[in-house]
């Protein structure tokens, strides 16, 4: 085999293995997913973009939208954001005080992220759900994002091993046989995957866009359903594909 061919093969294998090990995830992580009467009522919310299991961060410039849907009303929270570092890269945080019972859906639409390794832009519409003071009505409501995972299981109050189900939607319609990547937020780098295949797992939704997953460990788990946009964006004067991600973060708890 010629040297040039060997080089191409090595590069291709490197990209392939990197893809196995690293899945992109928009992240919106609250300090608490279930706020009770006798607890701190201010939820610390952190927004970032990363490879959550490997602990490899990416830059998240100030999002296009960061808001909350509560009691049927949307509130823009962009003005409350403060710049921080997560995984050594730019991220954002805010404090949100819960004043009344209800279900609070925090959501983010980032600005398009250019990924040279994949030769495309990435936009991950990300959300997480917080419930407060015993009210759990409306946890399956839709925010109305371009693409969205609508939960079929309560996205809070889940024990480790419980089955989480959701519907992948794009432009408000279910996506048949959508591919959903699943990854654990390995916050302190405590856990090591035995091989690259075990870093990000993949589920294929059914013909109705429904997927299921039973989390094997307590903590935050991200679900990202990826689809190609029906539009392109320009990079250096060339039109490039856009990956749209519908992401939801769900916390599981060990039974004690």
N, C-alpha and C positions, 0 to 999 in steps of 0.2 A: 504493500500500500504506500502511495506517495505521501511525502511529508505534509503537503497541503491538505490532503484528504484526512490524514490523522488529526491535524489541528482542528478541522471542521467537526470531526467526530467528537473530539474532546470537549469543544465548546458546546456542542449540542447536548452532550451528556451532562455537562455542568449545569446548563440551563434547566434540563429535565429534572435533575436531582434537586436543584434550588426550588423549583416549582413544587416538588414533593414536600420539601421541608418547610417552605415559607408560604403561607396563605395570608393575603392582606385582609385586615379587618378594621372597619371603622369601630370605634369604641366609645360608648357613653355609659359610664359606670358610676352608680350612686353609692354613697356610703351606707345606705340602708334601703332594702327593697320593701320592708314592712315596718312602718312607723306606728308605734303603739302610744297610748295615752301618757305613759310614764317615762317615755324616752325623749331624747333630744329631737326637737321638731325641725331642726335645720338639716336638710339633706345636702351633703357636699357632693357635687356632681363634677366628674372629670371626663373631658372629651379628648380623644387622641386617635392616632392612626398607627397601626403596628402589626407585627407578627406576634400575637399574644403568648403563644406557648414558648417560643424561642427567646422572647424578651428583646426583640429587635424593633426599635422605633423608627418612625418616619416623620417628616415634617407635616404638621397640620396647620396651615395658615388659617386665619380667622374664618370660621365657617360662613357660608352664605345664609344659613338659617340655623338657629338653635332655639328651640321653644318647648313649651309644655302644653299638652291638651288636658284640661281638668274641668270636670262638671260641664262638659259640652263647649267650653270656651278655650281658644288658643291664646297663648301669651308669648310674646317675643322676649327672649332672655339675652339677646346678643349684647345689650348694653351692660349686663352684669358680669360678662366674662373677664377673667384675668389670665394673663399669659403665664404658663408654668412650663416645667420640663417633665416629661415622662419618658423613660427609656432613653434619656439624653437627647430628646428631640422636643421641638415646640409642641405644646399641648395647651389646653384651656380648662379652667375650673370656675365654678360659681357656687354660692350658697343659696339654697332655695328653702324658705320657711313654709312649712305646711301648717295652715291655719284651720282647716276644716276637713271632715271626713271625705274620702273620695279616692278615686283611682287617678294617678298622675302619670301621663305618658310623656316622657322626655324624648325629644327627637332632634336629629341633626341632618342637615344637608350641607356637605362640605363643598368647597370650590373644587373643580376638577383637578385631579392629581396626575401629573405626567409620569408614567413609569417606562423609562427607556428599555428596561430588560424585557418588557412585554410589548413594546412598541404601541402602546395605547394609553388612553386616559382612563382614570378610575374615579367613579363617583359612588360612594357607599352611603345610602340613606339608612341611618342607624337610629334605633330606638331602644328604650328600656322602660319598664313599667314599675311604678312604686305605688303601694296601697297604704292608706292611712286610717287609723282609728276604727278599724273593724269594718269599714265599708269596702266591699269588693265588687260593686256593680259597674259594668262597662269595661271590664278588662279585655274584652274582645272587640272593642271599637276600632275603627280604622282612622288613622291620622289623615290619610289622603295623600300619602307620598307617591312620587312617581313609580316607585317599586317598594313593596312592603311585605313583611311577614305578619300575617294576622294570626294570633294564637288561637288554638282550639283547646288548649289546656291553660289553666290559670298560669300566667308567667311569674308567679310568686308563690310562696308557701309550698314549695316542692321538696320532697325528701330525695336524698340520693337514691337513684334507681327508679324513681318515678318516670313515667313516659311523658315526654313533652311532644306536642303535636302543633303544627302550624300550616297555614295555607300560604303559598308563595303567590303574590299578585304583582302584575305589571300593568300600569295604566288602569288599575281597578279590576282587572280580570285575572282569574287563576291561570297559572302557567303549568300546563301539563308536562310531567316528567322533568321538572326543574332539578338542576343539580345544586345541592346544598352542602357547603363545607361547614364542618363543626370543629371548633378548637377550644381548648381550655385556657383560661387566663392564668398562666403559671407565674404569678406575680413576683415571687421571690426566687424564681429559678430553681425551686426545690426538686422538681421532678424531671427525670431524664427519660426521653422516649427510647425504647430499645432499638428503633431504626426510624428512618425518615417517613415510612408509611404510617407510623403511629403518631405523628405530630398533628396533622390535620386529617380528619376522617371525612368521607363523602357519602351523602345519602341521595338517592334518586327519589323524587316525589312521584306520586301516582298520577293517573290521568286527570285527576281533579286538582293537582297542585299541592296535595297534602303529603307531608313528611312526618316521620316519627323518630324520636331518639330518647334512649334511656341513659342518663348521665351516670358514669361509674364512680364519680368522685364528687364530693362537696366542693362548692365554689362557683365562680362565674363561668358560664359557657356561652360562646358566641355561635350563632347560626347565620351563615351568609349565603344567600341564594343569588347566583350570578347569571346575568343575561346581557347580551349585546344590545346596545341602544340602536334605535332606528335613525340615528343622526350621527354625524362626525364632527370633530373639533380640529382646528388647525394647530399644528406644531411645526415651527420653522417653515411656514408657508405650505405645508403638506397636510392634507386631510387624513385624520387618524381615527381608528375605531374607539368607541367608548364603552367600557365595562360598567354596567349598572349593578350595584349590589344592594339587596334588601337584607339588612342586618338587624337581628334582635339579640339582646343579651339577657340571659336568664340565670338566676342564682338557685342552686340546689343546696340542701342542708342535711347533714347527718342526723339521724334519729338518736336522741340521747336518753 
